[in-house]
Amino acid sequence: MRVLIADDNKLIRQTLQETLESHGYEVISCQDGSEAWQILSQNRDLRLAILDWEMPGVDGVEICRRLQHQKRFALIHVIILTGRTGAENVSAALHAGASDYMMKPFQSDELLARLKVGERIQELQIQLTHASKLQSLGTLASGLAHEINTPIQYIGDNLRFLQTGFHDLLGLLELCLELHAAASNTTVSEEQLVAIEKTIQEVDLNYLACEIPAAVEQSLTGIEKVAGIVRAMKEFSCHNGEIQCAVDINRSIENTITISR
C-alpha cells in the first residue's frame, strides 16, 4: 500500500521512508505541505498519509481541514506527526480531520502498528462504500422494475383482450362465410340470419372496432416505453474505456432524465 510522508526535516523523512519501505510500503516523500497537498489532489487513490504539523507552505493540520472540506477525510487515514504536546493540540488536530496523532520522536513499532490500524479502517471504509453502491444499484433496479412493470402490465391486458376479440371475430367471420356460401346457392335460411344477428350482438362489433385499434396503439406505446427505459439504461451505463468518440449531449441528458425519473 502507498503512503505519503511529508516532513521538512530531511532526517525524519529518510527514517520514515526506510522504516516503511522495509515493511513493504510504497512511499511517496515530500518536504513541505504545498507539495503534499498537490500530491493528494492528484492521487485520489492515496489512502494513508503521515504529515508533519509544522511545515513550510501548508501545515499538516491545514491539509486535514482541506480534506475535510472536500469530504475526503473519510477516504484517507492521516497521522499527524508533531512535537507539540498537550491535550488541546491533540483535540485541535482531530477536530481538523486528522485520523491519528503521534509525538516526535516516534517509535517505529508504534508507528507501524498505527498504520496497520489505518489500513484496516480503510478496508472497512471501502467495504462500506461498495455496500452503499450495491444498495444504490438495488434501489435503481427496483425503480426500473416498477417502471417497466406498469407498461408490461397493460401490454399483457391488451394482448389478452385482443386474443378474446380475435376469437369472437373469427366466429363471426365463419358465420359470414357460411352465409356467403348459402347466398351463392340462394339457400339462405332464417336460422342463419338469426345466428349472425345474435353473434353480432354478442361480439359487439362496434365496441371491437373502436377498442382493438386503441389496444394496439396502447400496446405499441408500452413497448416503446419499455424499450426506451432499457435503451436509456444501456446507454447510461455503457462506456468505451479510454476511447474518445463523439457524443450527443442532448441524448445523454435525455437518458439521464429517463433513468432519474
C-alpha positions in Angstrom: 0.0 0.0 0.0 1.2 3.5 -0.8 1.9 6.0 2.0 2.5 9.7 1.6 5.0 11.2 4.1 5.6 15.0 4.4 8.1 16.5 6.7 10.5 19.4 6.3 13.1 17.6 8.4 15.3 15.5 6.0 16.5 13.1 8.6 12.9 12.3 9.8 11.8 11.8 6.2 14.6 9.4 5.5 14.0 7.5 8.7 10.2 7.2 7.9 10.9 6.2 4.3 13.4 3.5 5.3 11.2 2.1 8.0 8.1 1.9 5.9 9.8 0.5 2.8 11.4 -2.2 4.9 7.9 -3.3 5.8 6.6 -3.4 2.2 5.0 0.1 1.9 5.4 2.1 -1.3 6.5 5.6 -0.1 5.9 9.0 -1.7 8.0 11.5 0.1 7.9 15.4 0.1 9.4 18.1 2.2 6.6 20.7 2.5 2.9 21.0 2.8 2.2 22.6 -0.5 3.8 19.7 -2.3 1.9 17.2 -0.1 -1.4 18.9 -0.9 -0.6 18.8 -4.6 0.2 15.1 -4.4 -3.0 14.4 -2.5 -5.0 16.4 -5.0 -3.6 14.5 -8.0 -3.7 11.0 -6.4 -7.2 10.4 -5.3 -6.4 6.7 -4.6 -4.0 7.5 -1.8 -5.3 6.1 1.5 -2.5 6.7 4.0 -0.6 9.8 4.9 1.9 10.8 7.7 2.1 14.6 7.9 4.2 16.9 10.0 2.1 19.5 11.7 4.5 22.4 11.1 5.8 22.6 7.5 6.5 25.4 5.0 3.7 26.4 2.8 0.8 24.5 4.2 0.9 22.7 7.6 -0.4 19.2 8.2 -3.5 20.3 10.1 -4.5 22.7 7.3 -4.2 19.8 4.9 -6.6 17.9 7.1 -9.0 20.8 7.1 -8.9 20.9 3.3 -9.5 17.2 3.1 -12.4 17.6 5.4 -13.8 20.5 3.4 -13.7 18.3 0.3 -15.4 15.4 2.1 -12.3 13.3 1.6 -11.4 13.0 5.3 -13.2 9.6 5.5 -11.3 8.3 2.5 -7.8 8.9 3.8 -6.2 8.0 7.1 -3.9 10.9 8.2 -1.5 10.6 11.0 -0.2 13.9 12.3 3.4 13.7 13.5 4.5 16.6 15.7 6.5 17.7 18.7 3.5 19.6 20.1 2.3 18.3 23.4 -0.9 18.8 25.3 -4.5 17.6 25.0 -5.6 20.9 23.3 -3.2 20.2 20.4 -4.4 16.6 20.0 -8.0 17.9 20.1 -7.3 20.6 17.5 -5.7 18.1 15.1 -8.5 15.5 15.4 -11.2 18.2 15.0 -9.4 19.4 11.9 -9.9 15.9 10.4 -6.8 14.0 11.4 -7.3 10.3 12.0 -4.4 9.9 14.5 -1.8 11.8 16.3 1.8 10.9 17.2 4.5 12.7 19.2 8.1 13.1 18.0 10.4 11.4 18.5 8.3 8.4 17.4 8.8 4.7 17.9 8.9 2.7 14.7 6.9 -0.2 16.1 4.1 2.1 17.3 4.0 3.9 14.0 3.7 0.7 12.0 1.0 -0.5 14.4 -1.0 2.7 13.9 -0.6 2.4 10.1 -2.0 -1.2 10.3 -5.0 0.2 12.1 -5.3 2.8 9.4 -5.2 0.1 6.7 -8.0 -1.9 8.5 -10.1 1.3 8.8 -9.6 2.0 5.1 -10.6 -1.6 4.1 -13.8 -1.2 6.2 -14.4 2.1 4.5 -14.0 0.6 1.1 -16.4 -2.3 2.0 -19.0 0.2 3.2 -18.6 2.2 0.0 -19.2 -0.9 -2.0 -22.1 -1.9 0.1 -23.6 1.6 -0.4 -23.1 1.3 -4.2 -24.8 -2.1 -4.2 -27.7 -0.6 -2.2 -28.0 2.2 -4.7 -28.0 -0.2 -7.6 -30.7 -2.2 -5.8 -32.8 0.9 -5.4 -32.3 1.8 -9.1 -33.1 -1.8 -10.2 -36.2 -1.8 -8.0 -37.3 1.5 -9.6 -36.6 0.3 -13.1 -38.6 -2.9 -12.4 -41.5 -0.9 -11.2 -41.4 1.5 -14.2 -41.1 -1.5 -16.6 -43.8 -3.5 -14.9 -46.5 -0.8 -15.5 -46.4 -0.8 -19.3 -45.8 -4.5 -19.4 -49.0 -5.0 -17.4 -51.2 -3.0 -19.8 -49.5 -4.7 -22.8 -50.4 -8.0 -21.3 -54.0 -6.9 -20.6 -54.3 -5.6 -24.2 -52.9 -8.8 -25.7 -55.5 -10.9 -23.7 -58.2 -8.6 -24.9 -57.0 -8.9 -28.5 -56.9 -12.6 -28.1 -60.5 -12.8 -26.9 -61.7 -10.2 -29.5 -60.0 -12.1 -32.4 -61.6 -15.3 -31.3 -65.1 -13.6 -31.3 -64.4 -12.0 -34.7 -63.3 -15.3 -36.1 -66.6 -16.9 -35.0 -68.5 -14.2 -36.7 -66.4 -14.5 -39.8 -67.1 -18.2 -40.0 -70.9 -17.5 -39.9 -70.5 -14.8 -42.6 -68.6 -17.3 -44.8 -71.4 -19.8 -44.3 -74.0 -17.1 -45.2 -72.0 -16.2 -48.3 -71.9 -19.8 -49.4 -75.6 -20.2 -48.8 -76.4 -16.9 -50.6 -74.4 -18.1 -53.6 -76.7 -21.1 -53.7 -79.8 -19.0 -52.9 -80.5 -21.2 -49.9 -80.1 -18.6 -47.1 -82.2 -19.8 -44.1 -83.9 -17.8 -41.4 -81.8 -19.7 -38.8 -78.6 -18.5 -40.4 -79.7 -14.8 -40.4 -80.8 -15.1 -36.8 -77.5 -16.7 -35.8 -75.5 -13.9 -37.5 -77.6 -11.2 -35.9 -77.2 -12.9 -32.5 -73.4 -13.2 -32.9 -73.1 -9.6 -34.0 -74.9 -8.5 -30.8 -72.8 -10.8 -28.6 -69.5 -9.8 -30.2 -70.4 -6.1 -30.0 -68.8 -5.3 -33.3 -68.9 -1.5 -32.8 -67.0 -1.9 -29.5 -64.4 -4.1 -31.0 -63.9 -1.8 -34.0 -63.3 1.1 -31.6 -61.2 -0.7 -28.9 -59.0 -3.0 -30.9 -57.1 -0.2 -32.7 -56.8 1.6 -29.3 -55.4 -1.5 -27.6 -52.9 -2.0 -30.4 -51.8 1.7 -30.1 -51.5 1.5 -26.3 -49.5 -1.7 -26.6 -47.1 -0.2 -29.1 -46.7 2.8 -26.7 -46.0 0.5 -23.8 -43.4 -1.4 -25.8 -41.8 1.8 -26.8 -41.7 3.0 -23.2 -40.1 -0.3 -22.1 -37.6 -0.2 -25.0 -36.8 3.5 -24.1 -36.1 2.6 -20.5 -33.9 -0.3 -21.4 -32.1 1.7 -24.1 -31.5 4.6 -21.8 -30.2 2.3 -19.1 -27.9 0.6 -21.6 -26.5 3.9 -22.9 -26.3 5.4 -19.5 -24.2 2.6 -18.1 -22.1 2.0 -21.3 -18.6 3.3 -21.5 -15.8 2.8 -24.1 -12.9 2.8 -21.7 -10.4 5.4 -22.8 -11.6 5.5 -26.4 -12.7 9.1 -27.3 -15.7 9.4 -29.6 -18.4 11.9 -30.5 -21.3 12.1 -28.1 -24.8 13.5 -28.5 -25.1 15.6 -25.3 -28.8 16.1 -25.7 -29.4 12.4 -25.9 -27.1 11.9 -22.9 -29.2 14.3 -20.9 -32.4 12.7 -22.1 -31.1 9.3 -20.9 -30.1 10.7 -17.6 -33.6 12.2 -17.1 -35.2 8.9 -18.1 -33.2 7.0 -15.5 -33.7 9.7 -12.9 -37.4 9.7 -13.4 
